[in-house]
Amino acid sequence: MDFSISLPDWAVAENQHLPEFIPSLEDRMREVIRFSRLNFERGTGGPFAAGVFERDSGRRIVLGVNRVVPSHCSSAHAEVTTLSLAQRLLGTFDLGDPRGPAYQLVVNWRPCVMCYGATIWSGVKSLVIAGSGPELEAITGFDEGPIHPRWDDELKQRGIAVVDGVLTAEALAVFRDFAASGALVYNAGGGGRSPRAGAAD
């Protein structure tokens, strides 16, 4: 028996064409948001993407996307997929090893409850997100789970710095377009279509 999650062919090609170093947080987020849009527009997963970078140098390790539906795997969220690929590429389960560089996870919204745990256990030292409010769920209908009310403080206590609000409007535009497309919202218990196509903030 075997278990694996792979990026779609277009994402593999896009990773190969990205620059080795992406210095600014805005540019890192811009690429993540671009991947999130391409993922749902090409029918290869939900409107979510993530990237792992060396925090200080901006060296790109990998950008990944959500693969839940095509992989028949509820845990194949963008963060889990991307962190797992980064760990495989770097040959370590611990991205917090003090002998190596500090790694950063960049995501196009606050991680869901599952990916929140994956972020903590990955060892990354920095989380950069486009936003953290209720807009994602309100626009798309995705269930992000029971997030800890002091989620950011809990991360900081574990040595994970949080940067919120990077290119928020751009991220929300992708969610609105996803909702308007009528694409599948793959919540547990039957999924469905987005109930708020075209919803405002």
Residue pairs with C-beta under 8 A, 6 or more apart in sequence:
5 67
5 71
5 73
5 76
5 81
5 84
6 67
6 71
7 15
7 64
7 65
7 67
7 81
7 85
8 39
8 42
8 44
8 45
8 65
8 67
8 70
10 38
10 42
10 44
11 35
11 38
11 39
11 44
11 63
11 64
11 65
14 35
14 38
14 63
15 60
15 62
15 63
18 31
18 60
18 63
19 60
20 59
20 60
21 57
21 58
21 59
21 60
22 28
22 31
22 53
22 58
22 60
23 58
24 58
25 106
25 128
25 163
25 166
26 166
26 167
28 51
28 53
28 58
28 104
28 106
28 128
29 106
29 108
29 128
29 130
29 166
29 167
29 170
29 171
30 167
30 170
31 51
31 63
32 49
32 50
32 51
32 63
32 106
32 107
32 108
33 49
33 108
33 130
33 167
33 170
33 171
33 174
34 49
35 49
35 51
35 63
35 64
35 65
36 47
36 48
36 49
36 65
36 66
36 78
36 108
36 171
36 174
37 47
37 174
37 177
38 65
39 45
39 46
39 47
39 48
39 49
39 65
39 66
40 46
40 47
40 174
40 177
40 178
40 181
40 183
44 65
44 67
44 70
45 65
45 66
45 67
45 68
45 69
45 70
45 76
45 78
46 66
46 68
46 69
46 78
46 142
46 178
46 183
46 186
47 66
47 108
47 140
47 174
47 175
47 177
47 178
47 183
48 65
48 66
48 77
48 78
48 107
48 108
48 109
49 63
49 64
49 65
49 66
49 78
49 82
49 107
49 108
50 63
50 64
50 65
50 78
50 79
50 81
50 82
50 83
50 105
50 106
50 107
50 108
51 60
51 61
51 62
51 63
51 64
51 82
51 105
51 106
52 61
52 62
52 82
52 83
52 85
52 86
52 95
52 103
52 104
52 105
52 106
52 124
53 59
53 60
53 61
53 103
53 104
53 106
54 61
54 101
54 102
54 103
54 104
55 101
55 102
55 103
55 104
55 125
55 126
56 101
56 102
57 101
59 101
61 86
61 89
61 90
61 103
62 82
62 85
62 86
62 89
63 82
64 78
64 81
64 82
64 85
65 78
65 81
65 82
66 76
66 77
66 78
66 81
67 73
67 76
67 81
68 74
68 75
68 76
68 77
68 186
69 184
69 186
74 186
74 188
75 114
77 111
77 112
77 114
77 115
77 118
78 107
78 108
78 115
79 105
79 107
79 111
79 115
79 118
79 119
80 114
80 115
80 118
82 105
83 95
83 105
83 118
83 119
83 122
83 124
86 95
86 103
87 93
87 95
87 122
90 100
92 100
94 123
95 103
95 122
95 123
95 124
96 102
96 103
96 122
96 123
96 124
96 125
96 159
97 123
102 124
102 125
102 126
103 122
103 123
103 124
103 125
103 126
104 124
104 125
104 126
104 127
104 128
105 119
105 122
105 124
105 126
105 127
105 128
106 128
106 129
106 166
107 115
107 127
107 128
107 129
107 130
108 129
108 130
108 171
108 174
109 129
109 130
109 131
109 132
109 136
109 171
109 175
110 116
110 129
110 131
110 132
110 136
110 144
110 147
110 151
110 164
111 118
111 119
111 127
111 129
112 142
112 144
112 145
112 147
113 144
113 145
113 146
113 147
114 145
116 147
116 148
116 151
119 127
119 155
119 160
120 155
120 158
120 160
124 160
125 159
125 160
125 161
126 160
126 161
126 162
126 163
127 155
127 160
127 161
127 162
127 163
128 162
128 163
128 166
129 162
129 163
129 164
129 165
129 166
130 165
130 166
130 167
130 168
130 170
130 171
130 172
131 164
131 165
131 168
131 171
131 172
132 151
132 152
132 164
135 172
135 175
135 201
136 142
136 144
136 175
137 143
137 144
138 196
138 199
138 201
139 172
139 175
139 176
139 179
139 194
139 196
139 199
139 201
140 175
140 178
140 179
140 185
140 194
140 196
141 179
141 185
141 187
141 192
141 193
141 194
141 195
141 196
142 185
142 187
143 187
143 188
148 154
152 162
152 164
155 161
155 162
156 162
172 201
176 198
176 199
178 194
179 194
179 196
179 197
179 198
179 199
180 197
180 198
181 197
182 193
182 194
182 197
183 193
183 194
184 191
184 192
184 193
185 191
185 192
185 193
185 194
185 195
